[in-house]
Amino acid sequence: MILTCIIANTIVLLFKWYEQPNEIDRIAEYLNYFFTATFTFEAIVKLIAIEPKVYFSEGWNIFDTIIILGSFISIFISANTSLEIRGVITILRSFRILRLLRLIKRGKSL
């Protein structure tokens, strides 16, 4: 399920074009909240299932935690500031695409 969410999140991040309708932006924003919540839930479940020492001993889990924190920062910035810094927010969100590397790592076992 998480791998499907990673792919779906990547596809949502790809849907950007010049003079994009505001409705599409709003839908993408809601999907951003959904994916952030999903990835946060995954991290919390993994932290509960294994102790934090073991969780943070794996590089992918550290990477996921950094991505989640970046997602929260981008949500906070976009919700609480009137500054037009969309480029920075887009860059923070685009780091989620790097989660696709997990698929490549597991591709050898497929």
C-alpha positions in Angstrom: 0.0 0.0 0.0 2.8 2.4 0.9 4.5 1.8 -2.5 1.3 2.6 -4.2 1.0 5.8 -2.2 4.6 6.7 -3.2 3.8 6.2 -6.9 0.5 8.1 -6.6 2.2 11.0 -4.7 4.8 11.2 -7.5 2.1 11.4 -10.1 0.3 14.1 -8.2 3.6 16.1 -8.0 4.0 15.8 -11.8 0.6 17.5 -12.5 1.8 21.1 -12.7 1.6 23.3 -15.7 1.5 26.9 -16.7 -1.7 28.7 -15.8 -3.0 25.7 -14.0 -6.6 26.2 -12.7 -6.9 27.0 -9.0 -9.2 23.9 -8.5 -6.4 21.6 -9.6 -4.1 23.4 -7.1 -6.6 22.9 -4.3 -7.1 19.2 -5.1 -3.3 18.7 -5.2 -3.0 20.5 -1.8 -5.6 18.1 -0.2 -3.8 15.1 -1.7 -0.6 16.5 -0.3 -2.2 16.5 3.2 -3.4 12.9 2.6 0.0 11.6 1.6 1.7 13.4 4.4 -0.7 11.9 6.9 -0.3 8.4 5.3 3.5 8.6 5.4 3.4 9.9 9.0 1.1 7.1 10.0 3.5 4.6 8.4 6.5 6.0 10.3 4.5 6.0 13.6 3.5 2.3 13.1 7.0 1.3 12.4 8.3 3.2 15.4 5.8 1.4 17.6 6.5 -2.0 16.0 10.3 -1.8 16.5 12.1 0.3 19.0 13.4 3.8 18.0 17.0 2.6 18.2 16.4 -0.1 15.6 14.1 2.2 13.5 16.8 4.9 13.2 19.6 2.4 12.5 18.2 2.0 9.0 19.1 4.7 6.5 15.7 4.5 4.6 13.8 5.2 7.9 16.0 8.2 8.6 15.4 9.4 5.0 11.6 8.9 5.4 11.6 10.9 8.7 13.5 13.8 7.0 10.9 13.7 4.1 8.0 13.8 6.6 9.5 16.7 8.5 10.1 18.6 5.2 6.4 17.9 4.3 5.3 19.3 7.6 7.5 22.4 7.1 6.1 23.0 3.7 2.5 22.6 5.0 3.2 25.0 7.8 4.9 27.6 5.5 2.0 27.5 3.0 -0.7 27.7 5.6 0.8 30.3 7.9 2.6 32.8 5.7 1.4 35.2 3.0 4.8 35.1 1.3 4.8 33.8 -2.3 7.5 31.2 -1.9 5.8 28.5 -4.0 9.2 27.5 -5.5 10.6 26.6 -2.1 7.5 24.6 -1.1 7.5 22.8 -4.4 11.2 21.8 -3.9 10.5 20.5 -0.4 7.6 18.4 -1.7 9.6 17.2 -4.7 12.0 15.4 -2.3 9.2 12.9 -1.8 10.0 11.7 -5.4 13.3 10.4 -4.0 11.2 7.8 -2.1 11.0 6.0 -5.5 14.5 4.9 -4.9 13.0 2.5 -2.4 11.2 0.8 -5.4 14.5 0.4 -7.2 16.1 -1.1 -4.1 13.3 -3.7 -3.9 13.3 -4.2 -7.6 16.1 -6.8 -7.3 13.8 -9.0 -5.2 10.9 -8.8 -7.7 
